């Protein structure tokens, strides 16, 4: 006797802040932040838009949760994984900040408008606090006073966030270049300003090298200002 086909509908995860944020992140690369609406997310989850308002009062609350989910994924992906150093090993505090900001840049670049999602967002919960505490502890043990450690940590973070914001203005996602961001055309347009014209490749190409150099400048400056080896 032929068994009857199983017509049980697939199990749908219960709606929660996390499942909504996950759906939003799935749509982010397709639509971008400007076109990411609660209606589109509701359609992705096969629910009515008003159902989302039980979890988020507005789009900014959703963006905050999206940023929080990005942090969860970033820290989970880096757990037990030591990123490969891009050069000779240095003091532990320096290696830690290099690794942390490289990981942050990778995470932001994995989403269209990833840096914009992060910018100005407030993380929900305390998942991120353990990692902040660990980073500050390494800096303090290296000789930074706590205010100096906080300033060094946040300056590096804000540099990375700003850098990726500008990088994604040219490359919204890897392999895609925004229209109008042609370096050769820019050089012709700015021919009357030769130094500005020649700066194009140093501004809009080879982002990996530029990121590393800029981050190194910040860490060198912190070490010199605060007298840390």
LINQUIWO-V513294 format. One line per field, one symbol per residue. ss: DSSP state (h for helix, s for strand, l for the rest). phi: phi as a letter, one per 40 degrees, with the letter a starting at -180 (. if undefined). burial: b if it has 16 or more other ideal C-beta (glycine too) atoms within 10 Angstrom, else e. Layout:
BEGIN
ss = ???
phi = ???
burial = ???
END
This chain:
BEGIN
ss = llllllllllllllllhhhhhhhhhhhhhhhllllllhhhhhhhhlllhhhhhhllllhhhhhhhhhhhhhhhhhhhhlllllllllllllhhhhhhhhhhhhhhhhhhllllhhhhhllllllllllhhhhhhhhhhhhhllllhhhhhhhhhhhhhhhhhhhhhhhhhllllllllllllhhhhhhhllllhhhhhlhhhhhllhhhhhhhhhhhhhhhhhhhhlll
phi = .cccccbccdcbdccadccccccccccdccbgccccbccccccccfbcddccccbbcacccccdcccccccdcccccccgbcdcccidcbddccdccccccccccdccccbcgdcccccgcbccgbdccdcccccccccccchccdccccccccccccccccccdcccccbdadgbbccgbccccccccbdcbdcccccdccbbbfcccccccccccccccccccbgbc
burial = eeeeeeeeeeeeeebebeebbbbbbebbeeeebeebebebbbeebeeeeeebeebbeeeebbbbbbbbbbbbebeeebeeeeeeeeeeebeebbbbbbbbbbbbbebbbbbbbbbbbbbebebbeeebeeebeebbebbeebebeeebbebbbeebbebbbebbbebbebbbeeeeeeeeeeeeebbeeeeeeeeeeeebeeebeebeeebbeebeebbeebbeebebe
END
